[in-house]
Amino acid sequence: MSSALAIAAVTAALKDLLNEGLLNHDLSNVGSFSVTAQPPDRITTGNTEANQLNVFLYQVTANPGWRNAELPSRDARGARLSNPPLALDLHYLLTAYGAQDLNAEVLLGFAMQLLHETPVLSRAQLRTVLGSPSPVDGGILPGPFGNLSAIDLADQIELLKITPVYLGVEDLSKLWTAMQARYRPSMAYVVSVVLIQSQGGGRAAPPVLQRGEGDRGPRADAVPPPFLLAVRNAASPRLPALRLGEDASLLGTGLLRAGTQSVVFENARLGLSLSLPLQVGASANELRAHLPSVAEQPAVLAAWGVGVYSVSLRTEQPGAPTLSTNAVPVALSPRIAATPLAASAGAAIDLAIACTPRLHPLQHAGARLLLGSDELLPTTIATPADTSQPSTLHFSLPGLPAGTYLLRLRVDGIDSLPIVITGSPPSFGFDADQTLKVS
Protein backbone atom coordinates (compact mmCIF):
# COMPACT_ATOMS: atom_id res chain seq x y z
CA MET A 1 0.00 0.00 0.00
CA SER A 2 0.98 3.64 -0.37
CA SER A 3 1.84 6.22 2.25
CA ALA A 4 0.30 9.64 2.79
CA LEU A 5 2.63 10.99 0.10
CA ALA A 6 0.73 9.04 -2.59
CA ILE A 7 -1.40 11.97 -3.80
CA ALA A 8 1.63 14.17 -4.34
CA ALA A 9 3.45 11.23 -5.93
CA VAL A 10 0.68 10.75 -8.53
CA THR A 11 0.85 14.43 -9.47
CA ALA A 12 4.63 14.22 -9.79
CA ALA A 13 4.32 11.10 -11.98
CA LEU A 14 1.83 12.82 -14.30
CA LYS A 15 4.11 15.83 -14.61
CA ASP A 16 7.07 13.64 -15.49
CA LEU A 17 5.04 11.59 -17.99
CA LEU A 18 3.88 14.71 -19.83
CA ASN A 19 7.27 16.39 -19.74
CA GLU A 20 9.17 13.34 -21.04
CA GLY A 21 6.54 12.59 -23.65
CA LEU A 22 6.56 16.10 -25.08
CA LEU A 23 10.35 16.25 -25.07
CA ASN A 24 10.42 13.07 -27.14
CA HIS A 25 8.34 14.87 -29.76
CA ASP A 26 10.21 17.65 -31.51
CA LEU A 27 8.15 20.71 -30.62
CA SER A 28 10.86 23.21 -31.56
CA ASN A 29 8.37 25.12 -33.69
CA VAL A 30 6.24 25.73 -30.64
CA GLY A 31 9.20 26.95 -28.64
CA SER A 32 10.17 26.30 -25.06
CA PHE A 33 7.47 25.02 -22.74
CA SER A 34 7.03 23.89 -19.12
CA VAL A 35 4.87 21.38 -17.29
CA THR A 36 3.59 22.55 -13.90
CA ALA A 37 1.15 21.53 -11.15
CA GLN A 38 -0.15 24.87 -9.91
CA PRO A 39 -3.61 26.23 -9.16
CA PRO A 40 -4.81 27.97 -12.38
CA ASP A 41 -5.32 31.30 -10.60
CA ARG A 42 -1.55 31.49 -9.94
CA ILE A 43 -0.57 31.09 -13.61
CA THR A 44 0.26 34.27 -15.50
CA THR A 45 -1.99 34.87 -18.49
CA GLY A 46 -2.31 37.65 -21.01
CA ASN A 47 0.48 39.33 -23.00
CA THR A 48 3.20 37.61 -20.97
CA GLU A 49 1.60 34.16 -21.17
CA ALA A 50 4.14 31.37 -21.75
CA ASN A 51 3.82 27.95 -23.38
CA GLN A 52 2.75 25.75 -20.52
CA LEU A 53 0.90 22.57 -19.60
CA ASN A 54 -0.61 22.58 -16.13
CA VAL A 55 -1.89 19.57 -14.18
CA PHE A 56 -4.25 20.65 -11.38
CA LEU A 57 -5.81 18.28 -8.80
CA TYR A 58 -9.27 19.79 -8.41
CA GLN A 59 -11.15 16.99 -6.61
CA VAL A 60 -10.59 13.84 -4.55
CA THR A 61 -13.36 11.24 -4.25
CA ALA A 62 -13.73 7.84 -2.59
CA ASN A 63 -13.24 4.85 -4.82
CA PRO A 64 -16.53 2.89 -4.76
CA GLY A 65 -14.86 -0.46 -5.37
CA TRP A 66 -12.51 -0.29 -2.38
CA ARG A 67 -14.30 1.91 0.14
CA ASN A 68 -16.01 -1.01 1.93
CA ALA A 69 -13.00 -3.32 2.00
CA GLU A 70 -12.17 -4.93 5.37
CA LEU A 71 -15.08 -3.41 7.26
CA PRO A 72 -15.71 -3.07 10.14
CA SER A 73 -12.33 -1.67 11.09
CA ARG A 74 -13.07 -0.98 14.79
CA ASP A 75 -14.96 -2.75 17.56
CA ALA A 76 -17.62 -1.33 19.88
CA ARG A 77 -14.95 0.19 22.13
CA GLY A 78 -13.21 1.93 19.26
CA ALA A 79 -10.18 -0.39 19.26
CA ARG A 80 -8.67 -1.13 15.85
CA LEU A 81 -9.56 -4.53 14.41
CA SER A 82 -8.09 -4.18 10.93
CA ASN A 83 -6.16 -1.68 8.86
CA PRO A 84 -8.31 -0.93 5.78
CA PRO A 85 -6.81 1.30 3.08
CA LEU A 86 -8.05 4.77 2.23
CA ALA A 87 -9.09 4.29 -1.42
CA LEU A 88 -9.16 7.48 -3.50
CA ASP A 89 -9.84 8.59 -7.06
CA LEU A 90 -7.92 11.72 -8.08
CA HIS A 91 -9.55 14.17 -10.50
CA TYR A 92 -7.17 16.30 -12.54
CA LEU A 93 -7.64 19.20 -14.94
CA LEU A 94 -5.08 19.34 -17.74
CA THR A 95 -4.84 22.90 -19.12
CA ALA A 96 -2.73 24.26 -21.98
CA TYR A 97 -1.42 27.85 -22.25
CA GLY A 98 0.22 29.33 -25.33
CA ALA A 99 2.33 32.38 -26.11
CA GLN A 100 1.12 32.49 -29.72
CA ASP A 101 -1.83 31.38 -31.80
CA LEU A 102 -2.46 27.60 -31.78
CA ASN A 103 0.37 26.86 -29.32
CA ALA A 104 -2.08 25.92 -26.56
CA GLU A 105 -4.03 23.66 -28.93
CA VAL A 106 -0.84 21.92 -30.09
CA LEU A 107 0.33 21.29 -26.53
CA LEU A 108 -3.08 20.03 -25.44
CA GLY A 109 -3.35 17.72 -28.47
CA PHE A 110 0.06 16.13 -27.87
CA ALA A 111 -0.69 15.76 -24.13
CA MET A 112 -4.06 14.08 -24.79
CA GLN A 113 -2.49 11.73 -27.32
CA LEU A 114 0.23 10.83 -24.82
CA LEU A 115 -2.27 10.05 -22.04
CA HIS A 116 -4.41 8.09 -24.52
CA GLU A 117 -1.43 5.93 -25.42
CA THR A 118 -0.34 5.58 -21.77
CA PRO A 119 -3.58 4.77 -19.89
CA VAL A 120 -1.70 3.05 -17.04
CA LEU A 121 1.22 4.27 -14.94
CA SER A 122 3.43 1.21 -14.75
CA ARG A 123 5.41 0.23 -11.68
CA ALA A 124 8.67 0.76 -13.58
CA GLN A 125 7.62 4.32 -14.50
CA LEU A 126 6.74 5.10 -10.91
CA ARG A 127 10.02 3.72 -9.56
CA THR A 128 11.95 5.80 -12.08
CA VAL A 129 10.08 9.02 -11.28
CA LEU A 130 9.89 8.58 -7.49
CA GLY A 131 13.33 7.06 -7.00
CA SER A 132 16.29 8.92 -5.58
CA PRO A 133 16.34 11.87 -5.74
CA SER A 134 12.59 11.83 -5.22
CA PRO A 135 10.49 14.89 -6.18
CA VAL A 136 8.20 14.02 -3.27
CA ASP A 137 9.94 13.87 0.09
CA GLY A 138 8.56 13.26 3.57
CA GLY A 139 11.01 15.76 5.05
CA ILE A 140 8.33 18.47 5.05
CA LEU A 141 6.16 16.38 7.36
CA PRO A 142 6.46 16.49 11.17
CA GLY A 143 7.70 13.77 13.49
CA PRO A 144 7.70 10.15 12.34
CA PHE A 145 5.92 11.09 9.09
CA GLY A 146 9.20 12.60 7.88
CA ASN A 147 10.45 9.07 7.19
CA LEU A 148 7.69 8.29 4.67
CA SER A 149 8.69 7.40 1.12
CA ALA A 150 6.65 8.14 -1.99
CA ILE A 151 8.11 5.18 -3.89
CA ASP A 152 5.70 2.88 -2.02
CA LEU A 153 3.14 3.95 -4.62
CA ALA A 154 4.81 1.62 -7.14
CA ASP A 155 4.17 -1.40 -4.90
CA GLN A 156 0.46 -0.93 -4.18
CA ILE A 157 -1.78 -3.81 -5.21
CA GLU A 158 -3.68 -1.80 -7.84
CA LEU A 159 -2.11 -0.16 -10.88
CA LEU A 160 -2.88 3.51 -11.50
CA LYS A 161 -5.25 3.93 -14.44
CA ILE A 162 -5.70 7.24 -16.28
CA THR A 163 -9.23 7.76 -17.65
CA PRO A 164 -10.48 10.81 -19.58
CA VAL A 165 -13.58 12.59 -18.33
CA TYR A 166 -15.48 14.72 -20.84
CA LEU A 167 -16.93 17.60 -18.85
CA GLY A 168 -19.88 19.56 -20.22
CA VAL A 169 -20.00 23.31 -20.69
CA GLU A 170 -21.88 23.76 -17.40
CA ASP A 171 -19.37 21.73 -15.40
CA LEU A 172 -16.42 23.58 -16.94
CA SER A 173 -18.08 26.91 -16.30
CA LYS A 174 -18.66 26.09 -12.63
CA LEU A 175 -15.11 24.79 -12.26
CA TRP A 176 -13.36 27.81 -13.75
CA THR A 177 -15.68 30.21 -11.92
CA ALA A 178 -14.79 28.54 -8.62
CA MET A 179 -11.06 28.82 -9.46
CA GLN A 180 -11.45 32.52 -10.37
CA ALA A 181 -9.06 32.12 -13.26
CA ARG A 182 -9.16 32.86 -17.01
CA TYR A 183 -10.40 29.91 -19.01
CA ARG A 184 -7.98 28.06 -21.26
CA PRO A 185 -8.42 24.83 -23.31
CA SER A 186 -8.72 22.00 -20.79
CA MET A 187 -9.33 18.28 -20.45
CA ALA A 188 -10.27 16.36 -17.29
CA TYR A 189 -8.83 13.00 -16.20
CA VAL A 190 -9.36 10.58 -13.32
CA VAL A 191 -6.46 8.60 -11.86
CA SER A 192 -7.71 5.51 -10.02
CA VAL A 193 -7.13 3.98 -7.56
CA VAL A 194 -4.75 5.36 -4.93
CA LEU A 195 -4.58 3.19 -1.82
CA ILE A 196 -3.24 4.95 1.27
CA GLN A 197 -2.60 2.77 4.31
CA SER A 198 -0.77 3.39 7.57
CA GLN A 199 1.76 0.98 9.02
CA GLY A 200 -0.33 0.38 12.16
CA GLY A 201 -1.44 -3.21 12.57
CA GLY A 202 -4.78 -4.66 13.56
CA ARG A 203 -5.73 -7.78 15.44
CA ALA A 204 -4.86 -11.15 13.97
CA ALA A 205 -6.56 -14.28 15.29
CA PRO A 206 -4.28 -17.25 16.08
CA PRO A 207 -4.69 -20.44 14.06
CA VAL A 208 -7.37 -22.89 15.21
CA LEU A 209 -5.79 -26.12 16.50
CA GLN A 210 -8.85 -27.68 18.09
CA ARG A 211 -12.56 -26.95 18.36
CA GLY A 212 -13.12 -26.46 22.05
CA GLU A 213 -11.67 -28.43 24.95
CA GLY A 214 -10.67 -31.91 23.83
CA ASP A 215 -11.65 -30.99 20.25
CA ARG A 216 -15.27 -31.76 21.10
CA GLY A 217 -16.70 -28.97 18.99
CA PRO A 218 -19.01 -26.13 20.05
CA ARG A 219 -21.20 -26.37 23.12
CA ALA A 220 -24.93 -26.25 22.39
CA ASP A 221 -27.70 -25.36 24.84
CA ALA A 222 -31.27 -26.53 24.35
CA VAL A 223 -32.72 -23.49 26.10
CA PRO A 224 -32.84 -19.89 24.87
CA PRO A 225 -29.94 -17.70 26.00
CA PRO A 226 -30.53 -15.30 28.90
CA PHE A 227 -31.69 -11.86 27.80
CA LEU A 228 -31.48 -8.70 29.88
CA LEU A 229 -34.35 -6.26 29.43
CA ALA A 230 -33.67 -3.46 31.91
CA VAL A 231 -31.80 -2.42 35.05
CA ARG A 232 -33.74 -0.40 37.61
CA ASN A 233 -33.28 0.96 41.11
CA ALA A 234 -34.71 -1.73 43.37
CA ALA A 235 -36.09 0.90 45.76
CA SER A 236 -38.50 2.15 43.10
CA PRO A 237 -38.68 1.66 39.33
CA ARG A 238 -39.55 5.37 39.04
CA LEU A 239 -36.09 6.46 40.18
CA PRO A 240 -34.04 7.46 37.11
CA ALA A 241 -30.66 6.25 38.40
CA LEU A 242 -28.74 4.12 40.88
CA ARG A 243 -26.58 5.32 43.77
CA LEU A 244 -23.81 3.69 45.74
CA GLY A 245 -25.26 1.74 48.66
CA GLU A 246 -28.46 0.81 46.78
CA ASP A 247 -29.65 -2.39 45.10
CA ALA A 248 -29.97 -2.79 41.35
CA SER A 249 -32.88 -4.82 39.98
CA LEU A 250 -32.00 -6.70 36.78
CA LEU A 251 -35.02 -7.75 34.73
CA GLY A 252 -35.02 -10.18 31.83
CA THR A 253 -35.79 -13.68 30.64
CA GLY A 254 -33.97 -16.93 31.43
CA LEU A 255 -31.58 -15.15 33.80
CA LEU A 256 -31.03 -17.97 36.31
CA ARG A 257 -28.38 -20.39 35.04
CA ALA A 258 -26.19 -23.08 36.58
CA GLY A 259 -22.71 -21.90 37.44
CA THR A 260 -21.27 -18.72 38.91
CA GLN A 261 -23.17 -15.61 37.87
CA SER A 262 -22.10 -12.00 38.23
CA VAL A 263 -23.13 -8.62 36.87
CA VAL A 264 -20.63 -6.39 35.07
CA PHE A 265 -20.86 -2.59 35.07
CA GLU A 266 -18.77 -0.96 32.33
CA ASN A 267 -18.24 2.74 31.65
CA ALA A 268 -16.27 3.34 28.43
CA ARG A 269 -15.89 7.10 29.03
CA LEU A 270 -14.13 6.60 32.37
CA GLY A 271 -12.49 3.29 31.45
CA LEU A 272 -14.22 1.40 34.29
CA SER A 273 -15.25 -2.25 34.49
CA LEU A 274 -16.63 -3.56 37.78
CA SER A 275 -18.09 -6.95 38.67
CA LEU A 276 -20.59 -7.61 41.48
CA PRO A 277 -22.14 -10.83 42.79
CA LEU A 278 -25.82 -11.54 42.15
CA GLN A 279 -28.70 -12.37 44.45
CA VAL A 280 -32.04 -14.00 43.70
CA GLY A 281 -34.81 -11.47 43.06
CA ALA A 282 -38.51 -11.46 43.82
CA SER A 283 -39.35 -13.51 40.71
CA ALA A 284 -37.77 -15.89 38.23
CA ASN A 285 -37.26 -12.97 35.84
CA GLU A 286 -35.37 -10.79 38.34
CA LEU A 287 -31.91 -10.81 39.85
CA ARG A 288 -30.45 -8.24 42.23
CA ALA A 289 -27.01 -6.80 42.84
CA HIS A 290 -25.93 -4.59 45.72
CA LEU A 291 -23.77 -1.57 44.96
CA PRO A 292 -21.53 -1.18 48.02
CA SER A 293 -21.61 2.08 49.98
CA VAL A 294 -18.58 4.02 51.19
CA ALA A 295 -19.20 2.74 54.73
CA GLU A 296 -19.13 -0.85 53.49
CA GLN A 297 -16.15 -0.47 51.12
CA PRO A 298 -14.22 2.84 51.25
CA ALA A 299 -12.47 1.90 47.99
CA VAL A 300 -15.69 2.50 46.00
CA LEU A 301 -15.00 6.24 46.21
CA ALA A 302 -12.31 5.90 43.56
CA ALA A 303 -13.36 2.61 41.95
CA TRP A 304 -16.69 3.94 40.69
CA GLY A 305 -17.56 7.12 38.86
CA VAL A 306 -20.67 9.11 38.02
CA GLY A 307 -21.92 8.25 34.54
CA VAL A 308 -23.82 5.87 32.30
CA TYR A 309 -22.86 2.21 32.55
CA SER A 310 -23.45 -0.75 30.26
CA VAL A 311 -24.71 -3.62 32.40
CA SER A 312 -24.51 -7.28 31.39
CA LEU A 313 -24.71 -10.67 33.10
CA ARG A 314 -21.81 -13.10 33.06
CA THR A 315 -22.13 -16.86 33.65
CA GLU A 316 -19.10 -19.09 34.29
CA GLN A 317 -19.23 -22.88 34.33
CA PRO A 318 -16.36 -25.37 34.72
CA GLY A 319 -15.24 -26.70 31.36
CA ALA A 320 -17.40 -24.26 29.41
CA PRO A 321 -16.75 -20.83 27.92
CA THR A 322 -17.88 -17.74 29.80
CA LEU A 323 -21.26 -16.51 28.59
CA SER A 324 -22.34 -12.87 28.60
CA THR A 325 -25.78 -11.43 27.90
CA ASN A 326 -26.63 -8.31 25.98
CA ALA A 327 -25.87 -4.99 27.69
CA VAL A 328 -28.40 -2.39 28.83
CA PRO A 329 -27.67 1.14 30.07
CA VAL A 330 -28.15 2.51 33.57
CA ALA A 331 -27.03 5.78 35.17
CA LEU A 332 -25.11 6.09 38.44
CA SER A 333 -25.88 9.44 40.07
CA PRO A 334 -23.74 11.15 42.71
CA ARG A 335 -24.47 11.29 46.43
CA ILE A 336 -23.80 14.72 47.91
CA ALA A 337 -23.32 16.28 51.33
CA ALA A 338 -23.72 20.08 51.43
CA THR A 339 -22.30 22.55 53.97
CA PRO A 340 -23.88 24.79 55.21
CA LEU A 341 -27.56 23.95 54.98
CA ALA A 342 -28.71 27.18 56.62
CA ALA A 343 -27.82 30.79 55.80
CA SER A 344 -28.96 34.37 56.40
CA ALA A 345 -30.97 36.18 53.78
CA GLY A 346 -28.94 38.61 51.65
CA ALA A 347 -25.56 37.25 52.79
CA ALA A 348 -23.07 35.65 50.39
CA ILE A 349 -22.65 31.91 50.87
CA ASP A 350 -19.62 29.70 50.27
CA LEU A 351 -21.31 26.38 49.65
CA ALA A 352 -19.17 23.21 49.81
CA ILE A 353 -20.49 19.98 48.33
CA ALA A 354 -18.80 16.63 48.91
CA CYS A 355 -19.42 14.27 45.98
CA THR A 356 -19.47 10.47 46.14
CA PRO A 357 -18.04 8.80 44.09
CA ARG A 358 -15.05 11.04 43.35
CA LEU A 359 -14.98 13.06 40.13
CA HIS A 360 -12.58 12.13 37.36
CA PRO A 361 -10.55 15.02 35.88
CA LEU A 362 -12.44 14.89 32.59
CA GLN A 363 -15.72 15.43 34.49
CA HIS A 364 -14.70 18.75 36.04
CA ALA A 365 -15.87 20.79 33.06
CA GLY A 366 -19.32 19.19 33.20
CA ALA A 367 -20.00 19.79 36.92
CA ARG A 368 -22.85 22.16 37.81
CA LEU A 369 -24.90 23.06 40.88
CA LEU A 370 -28.65 23.25 40.39
CA LEU A 371 -29.87 25.72 43.01
CA GLY A 372 -33.63 25.60 42.72
CA SER A 373 -34.03 26.34 39.00
CA ASP A 374 -30.66 28.14 38.60
CA GLU A 375 -27.45 26.52 37.32
CA LEU A 376 -24.09 27.58 38.80
CA LEU A 377 -20.49 26.76 37.94
CA PRO A 378 -18.08 25.72 40.71
CA THR A 379 -15.37 28.13 41.78
CA THR A 380 -13.00 25.29 42.72
CA ILE A 381 -12.99 21.48 42.52
CA ALA A 382 -10.66 19.57 44.84
CA THR A 383 -10.07 15.82 44.53
CA PRO A 384 -7.53 14.82 47.23
CA ALA A 385 -4.71 12.39 46.51
CA ASP A 386 -6.09 10.27 49.35
CA THR A 387 -8.56 8.01 47.53
CA SER A 388 -10.59 7.53 50.70
CA GLN A 389 -11.70 11.20 50.53
CA PRO A 390 -14.51 12.48 48.27
CA SER A 391 -14.25 15.30 45.76
CA THR A 392 -15.26 18.69 47.14
CA LEU A 393 -16.80 21.39 44.99
CA HIS A 394 -17.09 24.99 46.18
CA PHE A 395 -19.76 27.34 44.89
CA SER A 396 -19.98 31.06 45.57
CA LEU A 397 -23.63 31.97 46.03
CA PRO A 398 -24.82 35.58 46.01
CA GLY A 399 -27.15 36.86 48.68
CA LEU A 400 -30.42 34.94 48.42
CA PRO A 401 -33.87 35.99 49.56
CA ALA A 402 -35.48 33.99 52.34
CA GLY A 403 -36.75 30.63 51.23
CA THR A 404 -35.97 26.97 50.78
CA TYR A 405 -33.70 25.95 47.92
CA LEU A 406 -33.29 22.42 46.61
CA LEU A 407 -29.65 21.41 45.93
CA ARG A 408 -28.67 19.07 43.11
CA LEU A 409 -25.25 18.35 41.65
CA ARG A 410 -25.15 17.66 37.92
CA VAL A 411 -22.15 15.72 36.56
CA ASP A 412 -22.00 14.86 32.85
CA GLY A 413 -25.72 15.52 32.62
CA ILE A 414 -26.62 13.19 35.53
CA ASP A 415 -28.25 14.82 38.57
CA SER A 416 -27.99 13.76 42.18
CA LEU A 417 -31.31 12.49 43.58
CA PRO A 418 -32.62 14.82 46.31
CA ILE A 419 -35.29 12.26 47.19
CA VAL A 420 -36.17 10.09 50.17
CA ILE A 421 -38.69 7.25 50.10
CA THR A 422 -40.83 6.74 53.17
CA GLY A 423 -43.97 4.90 54.28
CA SER A 424 -45.86 1.91 53.01
CA PRO A 425 -46.93 2.12 50.30
CA PRO A 426 -43.78 4.10 49.58
CA SER A 427 -44.02 7.81 48.82
CA PHE A 428 -41.45 10.34 47.63
CA GLY A 429 -40.29 13.42 49.49
CA PHE A 430 -37.45 15.94 49.23
CA ASP A 431 -34.34 15.17 51.27
CA ALA A 432 -33.79 17.73 54.03
CA ASP A 433 -30.04 17.07 53.84
CA GLN A 434 -30.07 18.42 50.27
CA THR A 435 -32.07 21.55 51.00
CA LEU A 436 -30.62 25.00 51.74
CA LYS A 437 -32.75 27.08 54.11
CA VAL A 438 -32.27 30.84 53.93
CA SER A 439 -33.95 32.93 56.62
N, C-alpha and C positions, 0 to 999 in steps of 0.2 A: 504494500500500500504506500501511498504518498504521504509526505509531511505537509505541514501548513504552508510551505513554500510552493505548493503545487500550482496554485493559480498564477502566481508570478512566473513560474517556470513555463507554463503553457504560453503565456504572452511572449516570453523571451524566445521560445521555440518558433512561434509564428513569425516573429520579426526576423529571425535568422533564416527561416525557410524562404520568405519573400525576398530578403536581401540577396541571398545566394542565388536564388532562381533568376532574379532580374539581372544580376551581374553576369550570369552565364549567357544571357541574351545580349547582344551588342546593341545597346540603346544610346550609342554616342550621338545620334541625331537629336535625341531628346535633351541631352546634356546631363549634368550631374544631378543626382537625386539622393534622397535619404528615406529610410524606413524608421518610423517612430511609433511610440505607444503613449501618446499624450491625449488628454481631454481636448476635444475639438475647439473649445473656447480659448485655449492657450496657443493655438497655431496662428501664425501671422498670415493674414490674407490681404488681398488688394494689390496695389502696384508693386509691393516688395515680396509677393507670394513666390515661394520656391517650389521646385519639383519635389513632391513628397508623397509617400504612402503612409497612412496612419492607421494603426490597429488599436481600436478603443473598446475595452470591455465595458459594455453598457448595462449588462444584466447578468445575474447569477440565479439559476433556478434549481430546484431539487430534481434529481433524475428519478422518474417514476419507476424504472425497473429495479433500482437498488435501494430505494428509500425505506422499504419494509424488511430489508435483510436482517436476520439475526435478532428479531424482536421477540419478546421484550428484552431490553438491555439492562433493566434495573428491577430489583425486587420491591416488595411493599415498604421496606425500610429505606429505600433509596440506594442500597449498596449495589455496586456494579456486578452484573452477572456475565455480560459479554462485552465485546469491544467492537460494535458495528461501525462500518465506515460512514463518513459523511460523503454522500454521492451527489455530485454537482454537474450541471450542464452550464457551460460558459458561453454567453452570447456576445459576439464581437461585431463591430461596425468597421468595415474596411473602406477608407475614404481616400480619394486621390486628389492632389492639388497640382496645379501646373502653372509655370511661369509664362507660358505662351499658349496660343490656340492649339487645342487638341492634345497637349501634353498630358493633361489629367486623364483624358479618355484612353490614351495609349498605355499609361501606367496601370490604370484600372483593368484594361483588357488583358494585359500580360499577367497581372496578379490573379485575376479570376481563372485564366487558363492554367496557371501554375497550381492553384488550389484544386481545380477540377482534376488535374492529372495526379495530384498527391492528396487523395482523400483521407489518408491515414498517416499519422506521425509514427514512424517506426521506432522501435527501441534503439536501434543503432543511431538514428538521427538524434534522438533525445540524449543519448550518452555523449554524442559529439558536441552538441550545443551546451549541455549542462555540465560537462566535465571541466576539469581544472584548466584555466581559471574560469570559474562559473560566473555567469552574469547575474545569477540570483544567489545571494549569500545570506546565511542566517546571522551574520555578525550584527545586523541592525536590530535584531530581536533581543529582549532582555533575558537574563538568567540562563536557565538550561536550554531555552529555545535557540540560543545562539549557536548551538552545535548541530542544528538541523541541516540537512543537505537536500538540495533540490533534485539531485540525480536519482533519488528514489522514485521519481515519476516514471522512469524508464522500466521499472520493475513491477509496476502495479499490474493486477491480473487482467484488466481491460486495456486494450489499445485505444488511443485517442483518435476519434473519427471526426473529420471536418465535413460539415453538411451545410450547403447554402440555404438561406432562408430568404424568400422573395417577399419583402415588405411592400404593402400597398402605400398609396399616396398619403392616406390618412395616418398610418403608423409612422411613416417617415416625417411627416409634418409635426406630429406630436413629439417625436424623438428630438428633432433639431430645435424645436421651440423650447423643450426642456433644457437642452444644452446651451441655449442662448448663443449660438454660433451661426456663421454664414454657411448656408448649404453648399455642399460640393458633391459630385457624383459618388455614390456609396453603394455598398453591397453588404448584406448581413450574413453572418455565419454562426453556426453552433458547433462548439467543440465538446464532445461527449465520449466517455464519462470520466470525470476526475474523482478519484477515490482518496479522500483524506482520512487518515487513521492515526491515532496516537499510539505510543508504545506501551501504554498501560494495559495490563492483562486483566482478564476476567476470572471467573471461577471455572475450573475444569474438574469434572467428576472423575473419580478413580475408576479403573476397570472393574467390572463385576466378576468376581471369582466364584460366588455361590449365591443362591437365591434364598436368603434367610438362614437362620441357624440350622446347621446340619444339611444345608441345601434342600430343605423341605418345601420350598416355594412360599408364596404369600399366605398370610393368615387370613382366613375368611370368617366373618361373624354372621350368624343367621338372624340377627336382630338389627334394627335400624341403628345408625350411630347416634350418640347423644347430640342434642341440639339445644343451644342456649338461646332463649328468647329475649330476656331482659335481666338487668340487675337493678334492684331497688333498695332504698333504705328500709330495713326491716321494721323500724319504728313506725313508719307510715309511708305508703306508696305515693303519697302526695308531696313528700319532700323531694326537692329537685336534685339533691346531692347527698353524698356520704360525708362523714367526718370521722377522724380518728377517735377510737373508743366506741364506735357504733358497729352494729351488725349489718352485713350486706345479705340481701335475699336474692338468690339466683334462681330464676324461673326458666323452665324449659321442658323438654321431653326426653325420656330415657336417660336421665342424669345419673341414676344410681347404677354403678358398675362394680364388678369384682375387682379387687386390687386396691392400690393406694391412690386416693384421689386428692387433688389440691386445686386451688384456684390461683391463677396468675394475673397480676395487675401489671400492665406495661404502659409506660408513658414515653413515647418516642421523642417528644420535645425535650424532656429532661434527661433522657437516657436511663430510665428507671425500669427495673423488672423485679417484682416482688412476688413471692409465693406464700400462700397461707393455707393452713389445713381447713378441711370442710367438716360441717356438722349436718346431721339429718334435719330437714325442715319440717314444716307442719303437714306437708303432703308428699306424695311420691314424685311430684313435679317441682319440688323446691329443695334446694340445699342452702345452707347458711355458712357464712364466714365472718369471723370477728376481726375487725381492724383494731389492733392494740392501741391503747391510749399511752400518753407520755408517762403516766403513773405506773402502768404495767411494764412498759419497755421504753426507757428514756432514749434509746437509739432511734426510735421512730421519728424524732425531731428532724434528723438529717437524712434518714433513709427514705422518707416519703416526701412528696412535694405537692403543692396545690396544682390541679390541672385535670385534664380529661384522660382517663385511662381506658385501654382496651382490655377487657376481662374475658378470659377463656378458662375452661376446665381441662385439667390434665389427669390422665389415668395411666398408672404404671402397673404392669403385671410381670412377674418373673417369666423370663423366656419369651417375652413378647415385646414388640416395639411400643414406645410411649405414644399414646393417642391424645390428641388435642381437639377440642371442639372449635366451632366458629367463635369469633370475638365480638363482643357488644360493648358499646361505650358507656361509661359512667363518670360523673364528675366528683372530685374530692375537694370540698370547700374548706377554707381555713377556719380554725377556732381562734377567737380573739379575746384578749383581756385588756380593757381600757382603763387608763388612769389620767385624770380623776373622772369620777362619774357625777360630780356635783360642782357647780360653779356659780359665780355671782353674775347677775345680768349686767351687760355693758362692759365687762372686763375681758381682756384678751386671755385666751386659754392655750396653754401648751399641752396638747393631748398626746399621750404616749399609748401606742397599741402594740401589745406583744402578740405575734402571729405564730400559730402552730399548724402545720409544720413550718420549718424555716424556709425563707425565700431563697431561690437560686438567683445568682447575679443577673441572668437574662430576664428575670421577672420584675426587676426593680422598676423598669420603665413603665410597666403595665399596672403598677399598684396605685390604687385610689381609695380615698375615704368617702363614703356616701353618708353625709350628715343630713338626715331627713331626706330632702329631695335634691340637695346640692352635692356636687362632686369636687373634692379637694385633692391637690397633689401633696405628697409628703415633703417636708423640708429636709429631713434626713432619714436614711435607712441604715440601721446597724445590724449586721449579722456576725456575732462574736465567733472567734476561732474555736472556742469551746462548743463542741457540737451538742452538748447537753443544754444549751441555752437557746431560747427562741430568737427570732428576728424581732427587732423593735423599730417601729416606724413612728416618727414624730410629726405632728401636724400643728401648724400655727393657726388657731381659730380667732377671728375677730370677735369683738364684743357682740354677744347674742342677746336678743330679747328673751324675757322669761318664757319658759316653756319646756317641753320634753322633746328630746331629739333622739331618734333612733340611729344607732351607729352600725355601719356595715363596712367591711373591708373587701374591696374588689381586687382580685389578682388574676390577670390574664382573662378578664371577663367573667370570672366565677366569684360570686358574692358569698360572704360568710352568712350563716343562717341565724338571725336574731330571734329564734323561735324556741319555745319550750312546749312540751306536750304533757298535759295533765288530765286527770280524771278518767272515768270509765263510763261511757265510751270516751275515747281520747278526744281532747279539744286542743286547739292551738292558742298560744298567747305569746306576747312579746317578752323577751328575756330582759329582766331588770338589770342584769349585769352588762347589757349592751345598750343601755339607755343613758343619755346625758341629761341631767336635770339642771336647768338654769333658773335661779330664783333671785 
